[in-house]
């Protein structure tokens, strides 16, 4: 079961100097490509994984020679979401330099969880959404929950025919992932269906709804993504920045950012609720049995 942690002294901060779960490369002039490289877990995201990814995005953002950033994934699946099996995830927040302005990562009550999620979940995803350069996600296989929080912040998405997109969090008693962008991705009615049913959205449905730009055979994903990246990279870096800021700003003028903060606070209420009921961040009765076993959670009627 979920065990509370002790306050720990802030340790020496571990700036990301080398990558374990991420690969960074510049396949062509003007294009940076970031690989999610933890295929043995279907690119599950723990604290180090997310700080490495953030460092990779920062490297590409700050490099004046880079005009377009590609986010791709090694292995069968784009990402299985947050790594629920990570140990000591609150203490782990003290291992890296904080990017946002929050603190209290190992405090009692709701404060620690909220601070962690403000920093590495909604905080990182919003930060990547607003990088002033075009970003393109190349998605194959499953993209689940936290996986959406890597693909959705990108400006363009190219998916393979077998790609699928799922937010199953309502099954676990939570109203949606922390980066609550569903409405802006697929419209209100489909967003509700995704959330209420936990059903996967197919690549073809995502294309029809405008959530992805292209659907291609799996073997064509890398080249199709580079073709798109080359077209963008041929344009003025400053013009690309202005076009992106204009569209992102229009979404926020429609209330996107305020609505997302509202949903994020409800998400925190859900965590606090389930901590009181089950001493766990979500409703374990909705988790697959294998996941419960892996986490060492036993329900009342389970031996
Ligand atoms: Zn959460």
Boltz pocket constraint, residues with backbone or C-beta under 6 A from the ligand:
constraints:
  - pocket:
      binder: B
      contacts: [[A, 117], [A, 178], [A, 267], [A, 271]]
      max_distance: 6.0
